[in-house]
Amino acid sequence: MKRIGLLSDTHGYMDDAILNHFSECDEIWHAGDIGNLEVVDRLAALKPLRAVYGNIDGNQIRQEYPLHQRFMCEEVDVWMTHIGGYPGRYERYVTPEIYHHPPKLFISGHSHILKVINDPKLGLLHINPGAAGVQGFHQVRTLVRFSIEGSRIFDLEVVEMGRRGNFSE
């Protein structure tokens, strides 16, 4: 069994609260718009890290992390990308592959809007963890934790980190 901590859209912001919420996780996954290498360095110092770059990320991050990651976690086929859309509205560059060879878990960020949606047509679960950083239009900073055992995805938790402008939490 693996306990996963998932976040996105940090935009260069990392605080101890994020690290504390991931302390019991086995792995951390970042769905892009990392912002700077300090963010990934702090996360990787805590737990094994998987990440993709987002549209605001510069060359340093793009050299370290890919646009897409497709991998197996336990028996779950995972596809993580920054701009991926969501069920019924997948991004155009994702559409051919997701319909031809859908993963069991599709993760994207970018919108700053927390979404957890089943796609019954493709038989997948879509997760967008919202935004953990303080830049953007979102009002509440969020991240997600969940477990994977075999082919099961379960114990999904949404963690609200407080209002975007509240740095004391």
N, C-alpha and C positions, 0 to 999 in steps of 0.2 A: 504494500500500500504506500502511496505517496500523497503527502499533503502539499498542496500548491498554493503559493501566494501570487496573485495576479494584479498587476497595476499597469497604468498607461498615463501618458501625457503629464509627466512630471515637469517638463519644460525647465530642467535645471534645478528643481527644488527637491530637497530631501530633508526630512526631519526624523528625529528619533522615534516619533510615534509610528511612522511607517515601518521602521526597523523592528520596533517592539511587536507590532501586529504580525510580522513575519517570523518571529523568533522560533515558533513551534513548527514552521513549515519545513519540508524537505528540500523544496526547490522554489525559486522565485522566477516568474516570467514577466517580462516587461514588453508591452505591445506598442512601443514606439513613442516618438516625441520625447526622447530621453533628455535632451538639452545639453548635457555635458558629460564628460567621462567621470567626473566625481560621483555622479549619481550611480552609475553602474559599478564603479569601484567599491562604493559603500555597500551596495546590494551584494556583490560577488564576494565581499569579505565576510558576509553573514551566512550565505547559503549558495549552492550552485545556481548559476544564473543562465537563463536563455532570454534573448532579446532580439528585437528587430528594430531597424531604424524607422523614423517617421519623417514627415515632410519638413519639419523644422531642423532636423539634425544635420550637422555639418559633416565635412569630409572625414574627420577623425572617427566619429561614431560610425559612419558608413563604411569605413575600412574595417572596423571591428565586428560589425553586426550586419546581417543580410536584410533585404527587403522582406523576404518571406522565410519562415522556418516551417518545415513539414517534418514531423518526427513522431515516434511512438513513445508513449508514456504508459507503462504497463502494456495493456492490450488496446489502448485507445489511440487511434490515428488523429493527431493534432495538427492543425494548420494555423499558424499565427502570422498576421500581417498587420500593418498599421491602418491602412485605408482599405477596408474590405466590404463595407456596407453591412447589410443584415438581411434576414430572410425576406424574399420578395423584392429586395432592392440591393442586390449585390453589385459591387463596382464592376465596370465593364471588363477590366483586365483580370478579374477573379472569375467572372461568369463561366467561361468555357471549361476551366478545370474543375470548378466546384460542382457543375452539373455532370461532367463526365466522370469524375472521380472524387466524390464528396468525402471529406473527413468525418469522423464522428464528433469532433469538437473543433469549431471554427472560432478563432479569437481575433478581434480587431479593436482598435482604439479610435482615435482621431476626433470623434464627434463630441467628446466630453460628456456624453449621455450614457449613463449606466443602463445596460440592457442585458437581459438573460431571456433568450427566446428559443423555443424548440422550433425546428423546421421539419414538420412531418413529411413534406414532399421529398426532402433529401435525407431524412433520418439523421439529422445532426442537431447538436446543441450549439447555439451561438452565444458567446459572452463578450460584451464590451464592458470593461470594469469602470468606465467613466474616467475621471481625471483625478489624479492624486496630487497634482501640483496646485499652484496658486494663481497661474495665469490662465485666462480664458473667461468665457461667459458663464460657466457652471457656478452654481451657488454653494454646493456641498462637495467637498473632496471625498472621493470614494476609492475603495479597492475591494477585491474579492478574494476569498479563500475557499478552497474545495478539496475534496479527496478523490483519488482515482485508485481503484483496486480492481485488477483484472480489466474487464471491459466496462465496469461501472463508474459513473461520475456521480458523486453524492456529497452530502454535508456541505452544500454550497452556502456560504455566508457573505452577505454584503456588509462591509465595514464603512460606516460614515465617519469621516475624520474631522468633522466640524465644518463650519462655514469657510469658504475660500479665503476670506481675509483674516481669519482667526489663527494666529501663529502660536498661541499658547497651548493648543491641544496636542 
